[in-house]
Every structure is written in structure tokens, then in C-alpha cells.
Amino acid sequence: MGLNTVYKAALATRSEKGVAALREAQRAWITYRDAAAEAYGTGEEGDSLEALMVLRCSEALTKDRTAELKKLYLSDHYPY
């Protein structure tokens, strides 16, 4: 299941207030993901690998976020 599918399923489990909070959190996470991936790519700044490093970091963070959303919103028990 991809991030967008999991995100939509998570939204479906929330109240109106929960939907607003999750949307805000997701927007903040997207900003974080993009900045973190860009920073990671600077390890190869100016090299042909820079874009690949940005993409790989973004992919890894997206996989982590997908798992986090599943754990927090779609599990049968509270993870914390």
C-alpha cells in the first residue's frame, strides 16, 4: 500500500478535528521530507549523483512515513 492510499485510509478513521490535524501534520511532513532529502543530496553537490541521492532519501522517508501512518491510524491497538 502506497503513502497516498494509507493517508486516505487514515483520514477516513478521524473525526473532523482529527482530519484537520492529520492534514496539517502531513503538510509539515512533506516540507520536512523535501528539505531533508535536499540536504542529503548535498553530500554529492554538483555531481551527477546529487539528484539520485535526493530521490533515494525521499523514497526512504516516504516508506517510513507510510509505515508510521499505518501504525498510528490503522492498527487495532494504540502504539504508544
C-alpha distances in whole Angstrom, upper triangle without the diagonal:
4,7,8,6,7,10,11,10,12,15,16,17,19,23,24,25,22,20,23,22,19,19,22,20,17,20,22,19,18,22,22,19,21,24,23,22,25,27,26,27,30,31,31,33,34,33,31,28,28,25,23,24,22,19,19,19,17,14,15,15,12,10,12,12,8,10,13,11,10,13,15,14,12,14,17,20,21,20,23
4,6,5,6,9,10,11,12,14,16,17,19,23,23,24,21,19,21,21,17,17,19,18,14,17,19,16,15,19,19,16,18,21,20,19,22,24,23,24,27,28,28,30,31,30,28,26,25,22,21,21,19,16,16,16,14,11,13,13,9,8,11,10,7,10,12,11,10,14,16,15,14,16,19,21,22,21,23
4,5,5,6,9,10,10,12,14,16,17,20,21,21,18,16,18,17,14,13,16,14,11,13,15,12,12,15,15,13,15,18,18,17,20,22,21,22,25,27,27,28,30,30,28,25,24,21,20,20,18,16,16,15,12,11,12,11,7,7,9,7,5,9,10,8,9,13,13,13,13,15,19,20,20,19,21
4,5,5,6,9,10,10,12,15,16,19,19,20,17,14,16,17,13,12,15,14,11,13,15,13,12,16,17,15,16,20,20,19,22,24,24,24,27,29,29,30,32,31,30,27,26,23,22,22,20,18,18,18,15,13,15,14,10,11,13,11,8,12,13,10,11,15,15,14,14,17,20,22,22,21,24
4,5,5,6,9,10,11,13,15,18,19,20,17,15,18,18,14,14,17,16,13,16,18,16,16,19,20,18,20,23,23,22,25,27,27,27,31,32,32,33,35,34,32,30,29,26,25,25,23,20,21,21,17,16,17,16,12,12,14,12,9,12,13,10,10,14,15,13,12,15,18,20,21,20,23
4,5,5,6,9,10,11,13,16,18,19,15,14,16,16,12,13,16,14,12,15,17,15,15,19,19,17,19,22,22,22,25,26,26,27,30,31,32,33,35,35,33,30,29,27,25,25,23,21,20,20,17,15,16,15,11,11,12,10,7,9,10,7,7,10,11,9,8,12,15,17,17,17,19
4,5,5,6,9,10,11,14,15,16,13,10,13,13,9,9,12,11,9,12,14,12,12,16,17,15,18,21,20,21,23,25,25,26,29,31,32,32,35,34,33,30,29,26,26,25,23,21,21,20,17,16,17,14,11,12,13,10,8,10,10,7,8,12,11,9,10,13,16,18,17,17,19
4,5,5,6,9,10,13,14,15,13,10,13,14,10,10,14,14,11,14,17,15,15,19,20,19,21,24,24,24,26,28,28,29,32,34,35,35,37,37,35,33,32,29,28,28,25,23,24,23,20,19,20,18,15,16,16,13,11,14,14,10,11,14,13,11,11,15,17,19,19,20,22
4,5,5,7,9,13,14,16,13,11,14,15,12,13,16,15,13,17,19,17,18,21,22,21,23,26,26,26,29,31,30,31,35,36,37,38,40,39,38,35,34,31,30,30,28,25,25,25,22,20,21,19,16,16,17,14,11,13,13,9,9,12,12,8,8,11,14,16,17,17,20
4,5,5,7,11,12,13,10,9,12,12,8,10,13,12,11,15,16,15,16,20,20,19,22,24,24,25,27,29,29,30,33,35,36,37,39,39,38,35,33,31,30,29,27,25,25,24,21,20,20,18,15,15,15,12,10,12,11,7,8,10,9,5,6,10,13,14,14,15,17
4,5,5,8,9,11,8,6,9,10,7,8,12,12,11,13,16,15,16,19,20,20,22,25,25,26,28,30,30,32,34,36,37,38,40,40,39,36,34,32,31,31,28,26,27,25,22,22,22,20,17,18,18,14,13,15,14,10,11,14,12,8,10,14,16,17,17,18,19
4,6,8,10,12,10,8,12,13,11,12,15,15,15,17,20,19,20,23,24,23,26,28,28,29,32,33,33,35,38,39,40,41,43,43,42,39,37,35,34,34,31,29,30,28,25,25,25,23,20,20,20,17,15,17,16,12,13,15,13,10,10,13,15,17,17,19,21
4,7,10,11,9,8,12,13,11,13,16,15,15,18,20,19,21,24,24,24,27,29,29,30,32,34,34,36,38,40,41,42,44,44,43,40,39,36,35,35,32,31,30,29,26,25,25,23,21,21,20,17,16,16,15,11,11,13,11,7,8,11,12,14,14,16,18
4,7,8,5,6,9,9,8,11,13,13,14,17,18,18,20,22,23,23,26,28,28,29,32,33,33,35,38,39,41,41,44,44,43,41,39,36,36,35,32,31,31,29,26,26,26,23,21,22,21,18,17,18,16,12,13,14,11,8,11,13,14,15,14,16,17
4,5,5,6,9,10,10,12,14,15,16,18,20,20,22,24,25,26,28,30,30,32,34,35,36,38,40,42,44,44,46,47,46,43,41,39,39,38,35,34,34,32,29,29,29,27,24,25,24,21,20,21,19,16,17,18,15,12,14,17,17,18,17,19,20
4,5,5,6,9,10,11,13,14,15,17,19,20,21,23,24,25,27,29,30,31,33,35,36,38,40,42,43,43,45,46,45,43,41,38,39,38,35,34,34,32,29,30,30,27,25,26,25,22,21,23,21,18,19,20,17,15,17,20,21,21,20,22,22
4,5,5,6,9,10,11,12,14,16,17,18,20,22,23,24,26,27,28,30,32,33,34,36,38,40,42,42,44,45,45,42,40,38,38,37,34,33,34,31,29,29,29,26,24,26,25,21,21,23,20,17,19,20,16,14,17,20,21,21,19,21,20
4,5,5,6,8,10,10,12,14,15,16,18,20,21,22,24,26,26,28,30,31,32,34,36,38,40,40,42,43,42,40,37,35,35,34,31,30,31,29,26,26,26,23,21,22,21,18,18,19,16,13,15,16,12,11,14,16,17,17,16,17,17
4,5,5,6,9,10,10,12,14,15,16,18,20,20,22,24,25,26,28,30,31,33,35,37,38,38,41,41,40,38,36,33,34,33,30,28,29,27,24,25,25,22,20,21,21,17,17,18,16,13,15,17,14,11,14,17,19,19,18,19,20
4,6,5,6,9,10,11,12,14,16,17,18,20,22,23,24,26,27,29,30,32,34,36,38,37,40,41,40,38,35,33,34,32,29,29,30,27,24,25,26,22,21,23,22,18,18,20,18,15,18,19,16,14,17,20,22,22,20,21,21
4,5,5,6,9,10,11,12,14,16,16,18,20,21,22,24,26,27,28,30,32,34,36,36,38,39,39,37,34,32,32,31,28,27,28,26,23,24,24,20,19,21,20,16,17,18,16,13,16,17,13,13,16,19,21,20,18,18,18
4,5,5,6,9,10,10,12,14,15,16,18,20,20,22,24,25,26,28,30,32,34,34,36,37,36,34,31,29,30,28,25,25,25,23,20,21,21,17,16,18,16,13,13,15,12,10,13,14,11,10,13,16,18,18,16,17,17
4,5,5,6,9,10,11,13,14,15,17,19,20,21,23,24,25,27,29,31,33,32,35,36,35,33,30,28,28,27,24,23,24,22,19,20,21,18,16,18,17,14,14,17,15,12,15,17,14,13,16,19,22,22,20,20,21
4,5,5,6,9,10,11,12,14,16,17,18,20,22,23,24,26,28,30,32,31,34,35,34,32,30,28,28,27,24,24,25,22,19,21,21,18,17,19,18,14,16,18,16,14,17,18,16,15,18,21,24,23,21,21,21
4,5,5,6,9,10,10,12,14,15,16,18,20,21,22,24,26,28,30,30,32,33,33,31,28,26,27,25,22,22,22,20,17,19,18,15,14,16,15,11,13,15,12,11,15,15,13,13,16,19,21,21,19,18,18
4,5,5,6,9,10,10,12,14,15,16,18,20,21,22,24,26,28,28,30,31,30,28,26,24,24,23,19,19,20,17,14,16,16,13,11,14,13,9,11,14,12,10,14,15,13,13,16,18,22,22,20,19,19
4,5,5,6,9,10,11,13,14,16,17,19,20,21,23,26,27,27,29,30,29,27,25,23,23,22,19,19,20,18,15,17,18,14,13,16,16,12,14,17,15,14,17,19,17,17,19,22,25,25,23,22,23
4,5,5,6,9,10,11,12,14,16,17,18,20,22,24,26,25,28,29,29,27,24,22,23,22,18,19,20,17,14,17,17,13,13,16,15,12,15,17,15,14,18,19,17,18,20,23,26,25,23,22,21
4,5,5,6,9,10,10,12,14,15,16,18,20,22,24,24,26,27,27,24,22,20,21,19,16,16,17,14,11,13,13,10,10,13,11,9,11,14,12,12,15,16,15,16,18,21,24,23,21,20,20
4,5,5,6,9,10,11,12,14,15,16,19,21,22,22,24,25,25,22,20,18,18,17,14,14,15,13,10,12,13,10,9,13,12,10,12,15,14,13,17,18,17,18,20,23,26,26,24,23,23
4,6,5,6,9,10,11,12,14,16,17,20,21,20,23,24,24,22,19,18,19,17,14,15,16,14,11,14,15,12,12,16,15,13,16,18,17,17,20,21,20,21,23,26,29,29,27,25,25
4,6,5,6,8,10,10,12,14,16,18,20,19,22,23,24,21,18,17,18,16,13,14,15,12,10,13,13,10,11,14,13,11,15,17,15,16,19,20,19,20,23,25,28,27,25,23,23
4,6,5,6,8,10,10,12,14,16,18,18,21,21,21,19,16,15,15,13,10,11,11,8,6,9,10,7,8,11,11,10,13,15,14,15,18,19,19,20,22,24,27,27,25,23,23
4,6,5,6,9,10,11,13,15,16,16,18,19,19,17,14,12,14,12,8,10,12,9,7,10,12,9,10,14,14,13,16,18,17,18,21,22,22,23,25,27,31,31,29,27,27
4,5,5,6,9,10,11,14,15,15,17,19,19,17,14,13,15,13,10,12,13,10,9,13,14,11,13,16,16,15,18,20,19,20,23,24,24,25,27,29,33,32,30,28,28
4,5,5,6,9,10,12,14,14,17,18,19,16,13,13,14,11,8,11,11,8,8,11,11,9,12,14,13,13,17,18,17,19,22,22,22,24,26,28,31,30,28,26,26
4,5,5,6,9,11,12,12,15,15,16,13,10,10,10,8,5,7,8,5,5,9,9,8,11,13,13,14,16,18,18,20,22,23,24,25,27,28,32,32,30,27,28
4,5,5,7,9,10,10,12,14,14,12,9,9,11,8,6,9,11,8,9,12,13,12,14,17,17,17,20,22,22,23,26,27,27,28,30,32,35,35,33,31,31
4,5,5,8,10,10,13,14,16,13,10,11,13,10,8,11,12,9,11,14,14,13,16,18,18,18,21,23,22,24,27,27,27,29,31,32,36,35,33,30,30
4,5,6,8,9,13,13,14,11,9,10,10,7,6,10,9,7,9,12,12,11,14,16,16,17,20,21,21,23,26,26,27,29,30,31,35,34,32,29,30
4,5,6,6,10,10,10,8,5,7,8,5,5,8,9,8,10,13,13,13,16,18,18,19,22,23,24,25,28,29,29,31,32,34,37,37,35,32,33
4,5,4,8,9,11,10,7,9,11,8,8,12,13,11,13,16,17,17,19,21,21,22,25,26,26,28,31,31,32,34,35,37,40,40,38,35,35
4,6,9,9,11,9,7,11,11,8,10,13,13,12,14,17,16,17,20,21,21,23,26,27,27,29,31,32,32,35,36,37,40,40,38,35,35
4,6,5,8,6,5,9,9,8,9,12,13,13,15,17,17,19,21,22,23,25,27,28,29,31,33,33,34,36,37,39,42,42,40,37,38
4,5,8,8,6,9,11,10,10,14,15,14,16,19,19,20,22,24,25,26,28,30,30,32,34,35,36,37,39,40,44,43,42,39,39
4,7,8,7,9,12,12,12,15,17,17,19,21,22,23,25,27,28,29,31,33,33,35,37,38,39,40,41,43,47,46,45,42,42
4,5,6,9,10,10,12,14,15,16,18,20,21,22,24,26,27,28,30,32,33,34,36,37,38,40,41,42,46,46,44,41,42
4,6,7,8,10,11,12,14,16,17,18,20,22,23,24,26,27,29,30,32,33,35,36,38,39,39,41,45,45,44,41,42
4,6,5,6,9,10,10,12,14,15,16,18,20,21,23,24,26,27,28,30,32,33,34,36,36,38,41,42,40,38,39
4,5,5,6,9,10,11,12,14,16,17,18,20,21,23,24,26,27,29,31,32,33,34,35,37,40,40,39,36,37
4,5,5,6,9,10,11,12,14,15,16,18,20,21,22,25,26,27,29,30,31,32,33,35,39,39,38,35,36
4,5,5,6,9,10,10,12,14,15,16,18,20,21,23,24,26,27,29,30,31,32,33,37,37,36,34,35
4,5,5,6,8,10,11,12,14,15,17,18,20,21,22,24,26,27,28,30,31,32,36,36,34,32,33
4,6,5,6,9,10,11,12,14,15,16,18,20,21,22,24,26,27,28,29,31,34,34,33,30,31
4,5,5,6,9,10,10,12,14,15,16,19,20,21,23,24,25,27,27,29,33,33,32,29,31
4,5,5,6,9,10,11,12,14,15,17,18,20,21,23,24,26,26,27,31,31,30,28,29
4,5,5,6,8,10,11,12,14,16,16,18,20,21,22,24,25,26,30,30,28,25,27
4,6,5,6,9,10,10,12,14,15,16,18,20,21,22,23,25,28,29,27,25,26
4,6,5,6,9,10,11,13,14,15,17,19,20,21,21,23,27,27,26,24,26
4,5,5,6,9,10,11,12,14,16,17,18,20,20,21,25,25,24,22,23
4,5,5,6,9,10,10,12,14,15,16,18,19,20,24,24,22,20,21
4,5,5,6,9,10,10,12,14,15,16,17,19,22,23,22,20,21
4,5,5,6,9,10,11,12,14,16,16,17,21,21,20,18,20
4,5,5,6,9,10,11,12,14,15,16,19,19,18,15,17
4,5,5,6,9,10,10,12,13,14,18,18,17,15,16
4,5,5,6,9,10,11,11,13,16,17,17,15,17
4,6,5,6,9,10,10,11,14,15,14,12,15
4,5,5,6,8,10,10,14,13,12,10,12
4,5,5,6,7,9,13,13,12,11,13
4,6,6,5,6,10,11,11,10,13
4,6,6,5,9,9,8,7,10
4,6,7,9,9,7,6,9
4,6,9,9,9,9,12
4,7,9,10,10,14
4,5,7,8,12
4,7,9,12
4,6,9
4,6
4
